Amino acid sequence: MGQFEDDLNLEEKFYNQIFKPWLNSRGNDSVFIRFNAGNIVYETL
């Protein structure tokens, strides 16, 4: 596997094993991003 695939796999493991259970423990199952058209970061998303 290449570096990108390794990083993607690590990110997926973190989400499934750590972040998603943490969200669920708080009674949440999703994350929302507030869109601001004046911010260049959100234009990419």
PDB file of N, CA, C and O in Angstrom:
ATOM      1  N   MET A   1       0.835  -1.186   0.000  1.00  0.00           N
ATOM      2  CA  MET A   1       0.000   0.000   0.000  1.00  0.00           C
ATOM      3  C   MET A   1       0.875   1.243   0.000  1.00  0.00           C
ATOM      4  O   MET A   1       1.973   1.233   0.556  1.00  0.00           O
ATOM      5  N   GLY A   2       0.394   2.307  -0.618  1.00  0.00           N
ATOM      6  CA  GLY A   2       1.119   3.562  -0.622  1.00  0.00           C
ATOM      7  C   GLY A   2       0.826   4.374   0.629  1.00  0.00           C
ATOM      8  O   GLY A   2      -0.028   4.008   1.438  1.00  0.00           O
ATOM      9  N   GLN A   3       1.535   5.465   0.776  1.00  0.00           N
ATOM     10  CA  GLN A   3       1.385   6.326   1.955  1.00  0.00           C
ATOM     11  C   GLN A   3      -0.041   6.849   2.091  1.00  0.00           C
ATOM     12  O   GLN A   3      -0.585   6.880   3.195  1.00  0.00           O
ATOM     13  N   PHE A   4      -0.656   7.262   0.974  1.00  0.00           N
ATOM     14  CA  PHE A   4      -2.027   7.782   1.041  1.00  0.00           C
ATOM     15  C   PHE A   4      -2.989   6.718   1.561  1.00  0.00           C
ATOM     16  O   PHE A   4      -3.814   6.991   2.433  1.00  0.00           O
ATOM     17  N   GLU A   5      -2.878   5.504   1.024  1.00  0.00           N
ATOM     18  CA  GLU A   5      -3.765   4.423   1.447  1.00  0.00           C
ATOM     19  C   GLU A   5      -3.543   4.069   2.915  1.00  0.00           C
ATOM     20  O   GLU A   5      -4.494   3.777   3.640  1.00  0.00           O
ATOM     21  N   ASP A   6      -2.273   4.097   3.352  1.00  0.00           N
ATOM     22  CA  ASP A   6      -1.969   3.837   4.763  1.00  0.00           C
ATOM     23  C   ASP A   6      -2.615   4.887   5.663  1.00  0.00           C
ATOM     24  O   ASP A   6      -3.219   4.557   6.684  1.00  0.00           O
ATOM     25  N   ASP A   7      -2.480   6.149   5.274  1.00  0.00           N
ATOM     26  CA  ASP A   7      -3.064   7.238   6.057  1.00  0.00           C
ATOM     27  C   ASP A   7      -4.591   7.155   6.071  1.00  0.00           C
ATOM     28  O   ASP A   7      -5.225   7.380   7.101  1.00  0.00           O
ATOM     29  N   LEU A   8      -5.164   6.832   4.929  1.00  0.00           N
ATOM     30  CA  LEU A   8      -6.619   6.698   4.838  1.00  0.00           C
ATOM     31  C   LEU A   8      -7.112   5.572   5.736  1.00  0.00           C
ATOM     32  O   LEU A   8      -8.134   5.719   6.407  1.00  0.00           O
ATOM     33  N   ASN A   9      -6.404   4.456   5.756  1.00  0.00           N
ATOM     34  CA  ASN A   9      -6.752   3.322   6.607  1.00  0.00           C
ATOM     35  C   ASN A   9      -6.662   3.705   8.081  1.00  0.00           C
ATOM     36  O   ASN A   9      -7.534   3.349   8.873  1.00  0.00           O
ATOM     37  N   LEU A  10      -5.608   4.429   8.447  1.00  0.00           N
ATOM     38  CA  LEU A  10      -5.443   4.877   9.825  1.00  0.00           C
ATOM     39  C   LEU A  10      -6.576   5.825  10.232  1.00  0.00           C
ATOM     40  O   LEU A  10      -7.107   5.728  11.338  1.00  0.00           O
ATOM     41  N   GLU A  11      -6.938   6.735   9.334  1.00  0.00           N
ATOM     42  CA  GLU A  11      -8.034   7.664   9.614  1.00  0.00           C
ATOM     43  C   GLU A  11      -9.353   6.912   9.795  1.00  0.00           C
ATOM     44  O   GLU A  11     -10.135   7.235  10.689  1.00  0.00           O
ATOM     45  N   GLU A  12      -9.598   5.922   8.956  1.00  0.00           N
ATOM     46  CA  GLU A  12     -10.824   5.133   9.061  1.00  0.00           C
ATOM     47  C   GLU A  12     -10.873   4.359  10.373  1.00  0.00           C
ATOM     48  O   GLU A  12     -11.923   4.288  11.013  1.00  0.00           O
ATOM     49  N   LYS A  13      -9.736   3.775  10.780  1.00  0.00           N
ATOM     50  CA  LYS A  13      -9.688   3.060  12.052  1.00  0.00           C
ATOM     51  C   LYS A  13      -9.961   3.998  13.219  1.00  0.00           C
ATOM     52  O   LYS A  13     -10.709   3.650  14.133  1.00  0.00           O
ATOM     53  N   PHE A  14      -9.356   5.191  13.196  1.00  0.00           N
ATOM     54  CA  PHE A  14      -9.594   6.163  14.252  1.00  0.00           C
ATOM     55  C   PHE A  14     -11.081   6.509  14.336  1.00  0.00           C
ATOM     56  O   PHE A  14     -11.663   6.534  15.420  1.00  0.00           O
ATOM     57  N   TYR A  15     -11.678   6.774  13.188  1.00  0.00           N
ATOM     58  CA  TYR A  15     -13.096   7.145  13.183  1.00  0.00           C
ATOM     59  C   TYR A  15     -13.964   6.023  13.746  1.00  0.00           C
ATOM     60  O   TYR A  15     -14.815   6.258  14.603  1.00  0.00           O
ATOM     61  N   ASN A  16     -13.744   4.812  13.262  1.00  0.00           N
ATOM     62  CA  ASN A  16     -14.595   3.682  13.678  1.00  0.00           C
ATOM     63  C   ASN A  16     -14.357   3.234  15.109  1.00  0.00           C
ATOM     64  O   ASN A  16     -15.301   2.849  15.798  1.00  0.00           O
ATOM     65  N   GLN A  17     -13.110   3.275  15.568  1.00  0.00           N
ATOM     66  CA  GLN A  17     -12.783   2.729  16.889  1.00  0.00           C
ATOM     67  C   GLN A  17     -12.802   3.772  18.007  1.00  0.00           C
ATOM     68  O   GLN A  17     -13.006   3.421  19.169  1.00  0.00           O
ATOM     69  N   ILE A  18     -12.594   5.040  17.675  1.00  0.00           N
ATOM     70  CA  ILE A  18     -12.485   6.064  18.720  1.00  0.00           C
ATOM     71  C   ILE A  18     -13.527   7.160  18.579  1.00  0.00           C
ATOM     72  O   ILE A  18     -14.312   7.400  19.497  1.00  0.00           O
ATOM     73  N   PHE A  19     -13.535   7.828  17.429  1.00  0.00           N
ATOM     74  CA  PHE A  19     -14.383   9.008  17.296  1.00  0.00           C
ATOM     75  C   PHE A  19     -15.875   8.679  17.252  1.00  0.00           C
ATOM     76  O   PHE A  19     -16.666   9.325  17.939  1.00  0.00           O
ATOM     77  N   LYS A  20     -16.265   7.694  16.463  1.00  0.00           N
ATOM     78  CA  LYS A  20     -17.688   7.317  16.362  1.00  0.00           C
ATOM     79  C   LYS A  20     -18.239   6.837  17.703  1.00  0.00           C
ATOM     80  O   LYS A  20     -19.332   7.257  18.085  1.00  0.00           O
ATOM     81  N   PRO A  21     -17.518   5.961  18.444  1.00  0.00           N
ATOM     82  CA  PRO A  21     -18.014   5.578  19.773  1.00  0.00           C
ATOM     83  C   PRO A  21     -18.134   6.780  20.717  1.00  0.00           C
ATOM     84  O   PRO A  21     -19.063   6.851  21.521  1.00  0.00           O
ATOM     85  N   TRP A  22     -17.197   7.714  20.616  1.00  0.00           N
ATOM     86  CA  TRP A  22     -17.271   8.918  21.452  1.00  0.00           C
ATOM     87  C   TRP A  22     -18.504   9.743  21.099  1.00  0.00           C
ATOM     88  O   TRP A  22     -19.213  10.211  21.990  1.00  0.00           O
ATOM     89  N   LEU A  23     -18.764   9.924  19.799  1.00  0.00           N
ATOM     90  CA  LEU A  23     -19.976  10.635  19.384  1.00  0.00           C
ATOM     91  C   LEU A  23     -21.216   9.937  19.918  1.00  0.00           C
ATOM     92  O   LEU A  23     -22.109  10.581  20.470  1.00  0.00           O
ATOM     93  N   ASN A  24     -21.271   8.626  19.755  1.00  0.00           N
ATOM     94  CA  ASN A  24     -22.432   7.869  20.215  1.00  0.00           C
ATOM     95  C   ASN A  24     -22.614   7.978  21.729  1.00  0.00           C
ATOM     96  O   ASN A  24     -23.743   8.025  22.215  1.00  0.00           O
ATOM     97  N   SER A  25     -21.511   8.018  22.471  1.00  0.00           N
ATOM     98  CA  SER A  25     -21.614   8.127  23.928  1.00  0.00           C
ATOM     99  C   SER A  25     -22.196   9.468  24.355  1.00  0.00           C
ATOM    100  O   SER A  25     -22.719   9.599  25.461  1.00  0.00           O
ATOM    101  N   ARG A  26     -22.104  10.456  23.482  1.00  0.00           N
ATOM    102  CA  ARG A  26     -22.664  11.778  23.755  1.00  0.00           C
ATOM    103  C   ARG A  26     -24.081  11.921  23.194  1.00  0.00           C
ATOM    104  O   ARG A  26     -24.686  12.989  23.290  1.00  0.00           O
ATOM    105  N   GLY A  27     -24.603  10.845  22.609  1.00  0.00           N
ATOM    106  CA  GLY A  27     -25.946  10.882  22.049  1.00  0.00           C
ATOM    107  C   GLY A  27     -25.995  11.492  20.663  1.00  0.00           C
ATOM    108  O   GLY A  27     -27.055  11.933  20.218  1.00  0.00           O
ATOM    109  N   ASN A  28     -24.866  11.526  19.974  1.00  0.00           N
ATOM    110  CA  ASN A  28     -24.806  12.084  18.616  1.00  0.00           C
ATOM    111  C   ASN A  28     -24.402  10.994  17.639  1.00  0.00           C
ATOM    112  O   ASN A  28     -23.749  10.017  18.006  1.00  0.00           O
ATOM    113  N   ASP A  29     -24.802  11.180  16.387  1.00  0.00           N
ATOM    114  CA  ASP A  29     -24.353  10.234  15.373  1.00  0.00           C
ATOM    115  C   ASP A  29     -23.816  10.938  14.136  1.00  0.00           C
ATOM    116  O   ASP A  29     -23.508  10.281  13.142  1.00  0.00           O
ATOM    117  N   SER A  30     -23.696  12.265  14.178  1.00  0.00           N
ATOM    118  CA  SER A  30     -23.150  13.002  13.056  1.00  0.00           C
ATOM    119  C   SER A  30     -22.523  14.308  13.513  1.00  0.00           C
ATOM    120  O   SER A  30     -22.729  14.765  14.638  1.00  0.00           O
ATOM    121  N   VAL A  31     -21.754  14.892  12.609  1.00  0.00           N
ATOM    122  CA  VAL A  31     -21.098  16.168  12.859  1.00  0.00           C
ATOM    123  C   VAL A  31     -21.538  17.113  11.754  1.00  0.00           C
ATOM    124  O   VAL A  31     -21.510  16.756  10.577  1.00  0.00           O
ATOM    125  N   PHE A  32     -21.937  18.301  12.127  1.00  0.00           N
ATOM    126  CA  PHE A  32     -22.354  19.293  11.150  1.00  0.00           C
ATOM    127  C   PHE A  32     -21.327  20.408  11.074  1.00  0.00           C
ATOM    128  O   PHE A  32     -20.749  20.809  12.084  1.00  0.00           O
ATOM    129  N   ILE A  33     -21.108  20.903   9.865  1.00  0.00           N
ATOM    130  CA  ILE A  33     -20.198  22.021   9.645  1.00  0.00           C
ATOM    131  C   ILE A  33     -21.038  23.217   9.232  1.00  0.00           C
ATOM    132  O   ILE A  33     -21.827  23.138   8.291  1.00  0.00           O
ATOM    133  N   ARG A  34     -20.866  24.325   9.941  1.00  0.00           N
ATOM    134  CA  ARG A  34     -21.586  25.539   9.595  1.00  0.00           C
ATOM    135  C   ARG A  34     -20.899  26.177   8.394  1.00  0.00           C
ATOM    136  O   ARG A  34     -19.704  26.469   8.439  1.00  0.00           O
ATOM    137  N   PHE A  35     -21.643  26.391   7.335  1.00  0.00           N
ATOM    138  CA  PHE A  35     -21.096  26.944   6.102  1.00  0.00           C
ATOM    139  C   PHE A  35     -21.081  28.467   6.161  1.00  0.00           C
ATOM    140  O   PHE A  35     -22.068  29.099   6.535  1.00  0.00           O
ATOM    141  N   ASN A  36     -19.948  29.037   5.787  1.00  0.00           N
ATOM    142  CA  ASN A  36     -19.802  30.487   5.719  1.00  0.00           C
ATOM    143  C   ASN A  36     -19.195  30.808   4.365  1.00  0.00           C
ATOM    144  O   ASN A  36     -18.007  30.568   4.150  1.00  0.00           O
ATOM    145  N   ALA A  37     -19.988  31.345   3.449  1.00  0.00           N
ATOM    146  CA  ALA A  37     -19.530  31.587   2.084  1.00  0.00           C
ATOM    147  C   ALA A  37     -18.355  32.553   2.028  1.00  0.00           C
ATOM    148  O   ALA A  37     -17.622  32.570   1.039  1.00  0.00           O
ATOM    149  N   GLY A  38     -18.161  33.356   3.069  1.00  0.00           N
ATOM    150  CA  GLY A  38     -17.066  34.308   3.066  1.00  0.00           C
ATOM    151  C   GLY A  38     -15.740  33.710   3.483  1.00  0.00           C
ATOM    152  O   GLY A  38     -14.733  34.417   3.515  1.00  0.00           O
ATOM    153  N   ASN A  39     -15.712  32.416   3.806  1.00  0.00           N
ATOM    154  CA  ASN A  39     -14.487  31.781   4.286  1.00  0.00           C
ATOM    155  C   ASN A  39     -13.968  30.815   3.224  1.00  0.00           C
ATOM    156  O   ASN A  39     -14.688  29.898   2.830  1.00  0.00           O
ATOM    157  N   ILE A  40     -12.748  30.999   2.758  1.00  0.00           N
ATOM    158  CA  ILE A  40     -12.167  30.193   1.686  1.00  0.00           C
ATOM    159  C   ILE A  40     -12.110  28.702   2.027  1.00  0.00           C
ATOM    160  O   ILE A  40     -12.173  27.867   1.125  1.00  0.00           O
ATOM    161  N   VAL A  41     -11.991  28.357   3.300  1.00  0.00           N
ATOM    162  CA  VAL A  41     -11.929  26.953   3.697  1.00  0.00           C
ATOM    163  C   VAL A  41     -13.212  26.221   3.292  1.00  0.00           C
ATOM    164  O   VAL A  41     -13.157  25.082   2.829  1.00  0.00           O
ATOM    165  N   TYR A  42     -14.343  26.860   3.463  1.00  0.00           N
ATOM    166  CA  TYR A  42     -15.616  26.216   3.177  1.00  0.00           C
ATOM    167  C   TYR A  42     -15.898  26.101   1.681  1.00  0.00           C
ATOM    168  O   TYR A  42     -16.701  25.262   1.274  1.00  0.00           O
ATOM    169  N   GLU A  43     -15.260  26.918   0.861  1.00  0.00           N
ATOM    170  CA  GLU A  43     -15.476  26.833  -0.574  1.00  0.00           C
ATOM    171  C   GLU A  43     -14.995  25.487  -1.105  1.00  0.00           C
ATOM    172  O   GLU A  43     -15.585  24.937  -2.035  1.00  0.00           O
ATOM    173  N   THR A  44     -13.920  24.952  -0.511  1.00  0.00           N
ATOM    174  CA  THR A  44     -13.395  23.653  -0.931  1.00  0.00           C
ATOM    175  C   THR A  44     -14.345  22.525  -0.537  1.00  0.00           C
ATOM    176  O   THR A  44     -14.531  21.565  -1.285  1.00  0.00           O
ATOM    177  N   LEU A  45     -14.944  22.653   0.649  1.00  0.00           N
ATOM    178  CA  LEU A  45     -15.858  21.615   1.129  1.00  0.00           C
ATOM    179  C   LEU A  45     -17.112  21.609   0.285  1.00  0.00           C
ATOM    180  O   LEU A  45     -18.014  20.805   0.524  1.00  0.00           O
TER     181      LEU A  45
END
